[in-house]
């Protein structure tokens, strides 16, 4: 066997050894350090998503980062954890307040009597107030949106009326499947609130693990936190980092601060970054790209505001063509996501931040 083939053989053997047996159809459970495993979703890019999770397993207990959007999905994740350890979950850390990261908290509360829930103080303030209203509005719109998606599949048309390609078909079918999961959340659902909140930093010690929970600044929401494991140079980033396209909510995100927040994340010099959605990242290249995007939108929008432009004028003058190519390429699905989650919302978010600071 040649040297190159021998190297390839051992690389493949290593990768196989890191993926835990008994995988789910919908996610992989991957060991990324001693006692640290991440649940990585297999869903294709699309409008509907489920969050990744992380297990930090100690001698006596477990720390879980993020739950999922409904009870059934989180029960699947808990089943994967139980294959790794019989230890109880002591803490569930929610990286921010969106439903695809917090609805499943109920599963852990029901399974573990003494479990505590950790999040930013702004997450606790949001969930029973604005969060309840937004959830009701979101769930009112799901049935009609799912009907629209089903009709697109049935008629073999995309949103632009063009014939579906295979990438688009797979994405729509995944959206329908995950959207039907969203609909299982009952009307008036009251999420489990954090029992422990942080403003800036909280450090947990679990046997050999030191877990630093940090607030680095606003970004995807005003209550984003990251989890840093200094011994392993691992950062669990929540939705500050989402692949393949950042998720920007115009009324909840803060593009004016997002780049600076990611610069603080990069100062930690992580060798592994676990995004809220997307694959394990073993370098910081994608995070640097997201940082460049956010800083560019902020700078261009600030210039537009200084010129006295309205929001609609700024949306036309801010040019993101370079970043569309870098994030979406020729993919129709990724281009649609970029249009919906970046182009409009990013300028709206940065415009609001710039007007307030003007």
Rosetta blueprint (number, residue, H / E / L):
1 X L
2 X L
3 X H
4 X H
5 X H
6 X H
7 X H
8 X H
9 X H
10 X H
11 X H
12 X H
13 X H
14 X H
15 X H
16 X H
17 X H
18 X H
19 X E
20 X L
21 X L
22 X L
23 X L
24 X L
25 X L
26 X L
27 X E
28 X E
29 X E
30 X E
31 X E
32 X E
33 X E
34 X L
35 X L
36 X E
37 X E
38 X E
39 X E
40 X E
41 X E
42 X L
43 X L
44 X L
45 X L
46 X L
47 X L
48 X L
49 X L
50 X L
51 X L
52 X L
53 X E
54 X E
55 X E
56 X E
57 X E
58 X L
59 X L
60 X L
61 X E
62 X E
63 X E
64 X E
65 X E
66 X L
67 X L
68 X L
69 X L
70 X L
71 X H
72 X H
73 X H
74 X H
75 X H
76 X H
77 X H
78 X H
79 X H
80 X H
81 X H
82 X H
83 X L
84 X L
85 X L
86 X L
87 X L
88 X E
89 X E
90 X E
91 X E
92 X E
93 X E
94 X L
95 X L
96 X L
97 X L
98 X L
99 X H
100 X H
101 X H
102 X H
103 X L
104 X L
105 X H
106 X H
107 X H
108 X H
109 X H
110 X H
111 X H
112 X L
113 X L
114 X L
115 X L
116 X E
117 X E
118 X E
119 X E
120 X E
121 X H
122 X H
123 X H
124 X H
125 X H
126 X H
127 X H
128 X L
129 X L
130 X H
131 X H
132 X H
133 X H
134 X H
135 X H
136 X H
137 X H
138 X H
139 X H
140 X H
141 X H
142 X H
143 X H
144 X H
145 X H
146 X H
147 X H
148 X H
149 X H
150 X H
151 X H
152 X H
153 X H
154 X H
155 X H
156 X L
157 X E
158 X L
159 X L
160 X L
161 X L
162 X L
163 X E
164 X L
165 X L
166 X H
167 X H
168 X H
169 X H
170 X H
171 X H
172 X H
173 X H
174 X H
175 X H
176 X H
177 X H
178 X H
179 X H
180 X H
181 X H
182 X H
183 X L
184 X L
185 X L
186 X L
187 X L
188 X L
189 X L
190 X L
191 X L
192 X L
193 X L
194 X L
195 X L
196 X E
197 X E
198 X E
199 X L
200 X L
201 X E
202 X E
203 X E
204 X E
205 X E
206 X E
207 X L
208 X L
209 X E
210 X E
211 X E
212 X E
213 X E
214 X E
215 X L
216 X L
217 X L
218 X L
219 X L
220 X L
221 X L
222 X L
223 X L
224 X L
225 X L
226 X E
227 X E
228 X E
229 X E
230 X L
231 X L
232 X L
233 X L
234 X E
235 X E
236 X E
237 X E
238 X E
239 X E
240 X E
241 X E
242 X E
243 X L
244 X L
245 X L
246 X L
247 X L
248 X L
249 X L
250 X L
251 X L
252 X L
253 X L
254 X L
255 X H
256 X H
257 X H
258 X H
259 X H
260 X H
261 X H
262 X H
263 X H
264 X H
265 X H
266 X H
267 X H
268 X L
269 X L
270 X L
271 X L
272 X E
273 X E
274 X E
275 X E
276 X E
277 X E
278 X L
279 X L
280 X E
281 X E
282 X L
283 X L
284 X L
285 X H
286 X H
287 X H
288 X H
289 X H
290 X H
291 X H
292 X H
293 X H
294 X H
295 X H
296 X H
297 X H
298 X H
299 X H
300 X H
301 X H
302 X H
303 X H
304 X H
305 X H
306 X H
307 X L
308 X L
309 X L
310 X L
311 X H
312 X H
313 X H
314 X H
315 X H
316 X H
317 X H
318 X L
319 X L
320 X L
321 X H
322 X H
323 X H
324 X H
325 X H
326 X H
327 X H
328 X H
329 X L
330 X L
331 X L
332 X H
333 X H
334 X H
335 X H
336 X H
337 X H
338 X H
339 X H
340 X H
341 X H
342 X H
343 X H
344 X H
345 X H
346 X H
347 X H
348 X H
349 X H
350 X H
351 X H
352 X H
353 X H
354 X H
355 X H
356 X H
357 X H
358 X L
